[in-house]
Amino acid sequence: GRIVAESAVDELRRDAHGAIRGAVTRSADGHRRTVRARAVILATGGFQGNHELLARFVGRFADRLLIRSNPCSVGDGLLAALTAGAGTSPNMSTFYGHTMPAVPADPPPAAWTSVTQYATGDAIIINERGERFFDESRSLADELASSEIIQQPNGRAFLLVDDRLYRDEPLPGRSTQPLGANFDRAVASGAPALTRDSLPDLAEAMGRWNVSTVGVMATLEAFNEAVARGGGASLPVPRRARAFGLLGPPFRVMAVRPSITFTNGGVGVDVEGRVQDRGGRPIPGLWAAGADAGGTYRDGYMGGLVLGLVQGRETGSAAARYARTLNRQPL
Ligand SMILES: Cc1cc2nc3c(=O)[nH]c(=O)nc-3n(C[C@H](O)[C@H](O)[C@H](O)COP(=O)(O)OP(=O)(O)OC[C@H]3O[C@@H](n4cnc5c(N)ncnc54)[C@H](O)[C@@H]3O)c2cc1C
């Protein structure tokens, strides 16, 4: 085998029958090299680094996303596959990401995990109209919030907690995610934040961020009333678990920003990782693995490394078996 380093896959190579038989790579100085192969596996890590593709598939505010990953995954695998006639997977608009401090905060990659708001599922998230827009408690550790926030006006949201959550009191049913320390670090990194002793004061102060004071009050009063009645399932946007409300002052709010670690959608593949054309037929010689192989997740998350390690291994084995059947064919 041979590793061609410091080079990007530029395009796929096809034989006279349309089967994929290698790729053309391009180095930083523009040198192009043809690599002949009996099978090709696309594994460029998704398209989260490509704002044009994000705007097309995720939505109009996608350029507000923090790219919380390696920035080099710019959709080269997806684009090469589409050029070769591949179809896309389901779930092109959803992605895995986390709730991060809003600008002007600009934490360096080494600080990302320490300022991530993993406990949003215990808190309340609203948009600039002051409305809740999804059931925050569906996240185990914040994995669903970013896909929802990015669909809100200006891709903005606001994370609200009371003092019980902030101090990590062991409220019945709380998630295992600590809140206070990451909240403080996010604020220290530059996120706009406010602390007030009453909800009307907090709502009033949020007006300076162009957030509807009336909307904030209506949402929080309805939420607290639902908690007093025993839960949030009957709210217009139901809260089916961990409905703690904002009951213990002081109350804190932080402006937050969605981020993307990898895209859920990508190249359409079958269970063996074979890339499918737009009619659902396998394209001979072409596989995809990792985040390039789309559709494993809809809006949940069970790990990113597992995509590479488990499905990548299976796909690699299938591609190797296929290549062995062609051993006598010239490349
Ligand atoms: C801060 C952070 C924390 C994380 N924590 C976890 C965790 O705890 N558990 C977990 O399971 N996952 C975690 N992940 C996610 C996990 O790292 C990724 O989901 C996983 O690495 C994706 O694997 P992949 O092989 O699809 O892509 P990657 O590992 O991203 O590899 C793709 C590679 O392809 C290269 N590439 C791109 N374009 C081209 C091209 N044209 N030609 C050649 N090469 C190209 C890229 O530079 C990159 O090196 C985390 C990610 C981040 C950023």
The ligand as an SDF file (V2000), in Angstrom:
LIG
                    3D

 53 58  0  0  0  0  0  0  0  0999 V2000
  -13.9800   18.5560   20.2010 C   0  0  0  0  0  0  0  0  0  0  0  0
  -14.5200   17.2320   19.7070 C   0  0  0  0  0  0  0  0  0  0  0  0
  -14.8480   16.2540   20.6130 C   0  0  0  0  0  0  0  0  0  0  0  0
  -15.3310   15.0230   20.1680 C   0  0  0  0  0  0  0  0  0  0  0  0
  -15.6230   14.0650   21.0930 N   0  0  0  0  0  0  0  0  0  0  0  0
  -16.0290   12.8630   20.6870 C   0  0  0  0  0  0  0  0  0  0  0  0
  -16.2650   11.8270   21.6350 C   0  0  0  0  0  0  0  0  0  0  0  0
  -16.0710   12.0050   22.8400 O   0  0  0  0  0  0  0  0  0  0  0  0
  -16.7140   10.6290   21.1840 N   0  0  0  0  0  0  0  0  0  0  0  0
  -16.9260   10.3930   19.8540 C   0  0  0  0  0  0  0  0  0  0  0  0
  -17.3300    9.2940   19.5000 O   0  0  0  0  0  0  0  0  0  0  0  0
  -16.6980   11.3520   18.9220 N   0  0  0  0  0  0  0  0  0  0  0  0
  -16.2520   12.5740   19.3050 C   0  0  0  0  0  0  0  0  0  0  0  0
  -16.0150   13.5510   18.3770 N   0  0  0  0  0  0  0  0  0  0  0  0
  -16.3770   13.2970   16.9620 C   0  0  0  0  0  0  0  0  0  0  0  0
  -15.3730   12.4400   16.2140 C   0  0  0  0  0  0  0  0  0  0  0  0
  -14.0650   12.9540   16.3970 O   0  0  0  0  0  0  0  0  0  0  0  0
  -15.7300   12.4660   14.7070 C   0  0  0  0  0  0  0  0  0  0  0  0
  -17.1020   12.2190   14.5540 O   0  0  0  0  0  0  0  0  0  0  0  0
  -14.9560   11.4010   13.9510 C   0  0  0  0  0  0  0  0  0  0  0  0
  -13.5780   11.6930   14.0150 O   0  0  0  0  0  0  0  0  0  0  0  0
  -15.3810   11.3730   12.4870 C   0  0  0  0  0  0  0  0  0  0  0  0
  -14.6090   10.3870   11.8270 O   0  0  0  0  0  0  0  0  0  0  0  0
  -14.4410   10.4150   10.2630 P   0  0  0  0  0  0  0  0  0  0  0  0
  -13.4640    9.3300    9.9390 O   0  0  0  0  0  0  0  0  0  0  0  0
  -15.7570   10.4110    9.5890 O   0  0  0  0  0  0  0  0  0  0  0  0
  -13.7860   11.8450    9.9220 O   0  0  0  0  0  0  0  0  0  0  0  0
  -12.4560   12.5430   10.4820 P   0  0  0  0  0  0  0  0  0  0  0  0
  -11.9110   11.8440   11.6650 O   0  0  0  0  0  0  0  0  0  0  0  0
  -12.7650   14.0000   10.5950 O   0  0  0  0  0  0  0  0  0  0  0  0
  -11.4160   12.3200    9.2850 O   0  0  0  0  0  0  0  0  0  0  0  0
  -11.6110   12.8880    7.9980 C   0  0  0  0  0  0  0  0  0  0  0  0
  -10.2410   13.2630    7.4490 C   0  0  0  0  0  0  0  0  0  0  0  0
  -10.3510   13.4970    6.0400 O   0  0  0  0  0  0  0  0  0  0  0  0
   -9.5330   14.6020    5.7130 C   0  0  0  0  0  0  0  0  0  0  0  0
   -9.9970   15.1600    4.4310 N   0  0  0  0  0  0  0  0  0  0  0  0
  -10.9910   16.0510    4.2000 C   0  0  0  0  0  0  0  0  0  0  0  0
  -11.1010   16.2840    2.8800 N   0  0  0  0  0  0  0  0  0  0  0  0
  -10.1760   15.5110    2.2590 C   0  0  0  0  0  0  0  0  0  0  0  0
   -9.8010   15.3140    0.8850 C   0  0  0  0  0  0  0  0  0  0  0  0
  -10.3920   15.9420   -0.1460 N   0  0  0  0  0  0  0  0  0  0  0  0
   -8.8010   14.4340    0.6110 N   0  0  0  0  0  0  0  0  0  0  0  0
   -8.1560   13.7720    1.6180 C   0  0  0  0  0  0  0  0  0  0  0  0
   -8.4650   13.9240    2.9300 N   0  0  0  0  0  0  0  0  0  0  0  0
   -9.4660   14.7840    3.2370 C   0  0  0  0  0  0  0  0  0  0  0  0
   -9.6930   15.5430    6.8930 C   0  0  0  0  0  0  0  0  0  0  0  0
   -8.6300   16.4610    6.9360 O   0  0  0  0  0  0  0  0  0  0  0  0
   -9.6690   14.5490    8.0600 C   0  0  0  0  0  0  0  0  0  0  0  0
   -8.3450   14.2990    8.4710 O   0  0  0  0  0  0  0  0  0  0  0  0
  -15.5090   14.7780   18.7800 C   0  0  0  0  0  0  0  0  0  0  0  0
  -15.1500   15.7670   17.8550 C   0  0  0  0  0  0  0  0  0  0  0  0
  -14.6740   16.9910   18.3180 C   0  0  0  0  0  0  0  0  0  0  0  0
  -14.2950   18.0360   17.3050 C   0  0  0  0  0  0  0  0  0  0  0  0
  1  2  1  0
  2  3  1  0
  2 52  2  0
  3  4  2  0
  4  5  1  0
  4 50  1  0
  5  6  2  0
  6  7  1  0
  6 13  1  0
  7  8  2  0
  7  9  1  0
  9 10  1  0
 10 11  2  0
 10 12  1  0
 12 13  2  0
 13 14  1  0
 14 15  1  0
 14 50  1  0
 15 16  1  0
 16 17  1  0
 16 18  1  0
 18 19  1  0
 18 20  1  0
 20 21  1  0
 20 22  1  0
 22 23  1  0
 23 24  1  0
 24 25  2  0
 24 26  1  0
 24 27  1  0
 27 28  1  0
 28 29  2  0
 28 30  1  0
 28 31  1  0
 31 32  1  0
 32 33  1  0
 33 34  1  0
 33 48  1  0
 34 35  1  0
 35 36  1  0
 35 46  1  0
 36 37  1  0
 36 45  1  0
 37 38  2  0
 38 39  1  0
 39 40  1  0
 39 45  2  0
 40 41  1  0
 40 42  2  0
 42 43  1  0
 43 44  2  0
 44 45  1  0
 46 47  1  0
 46 48  1  0
 48 49  1  0
 50 51  2  0
 51 52  1  0
 52 53  1  0
M  END
$$$$
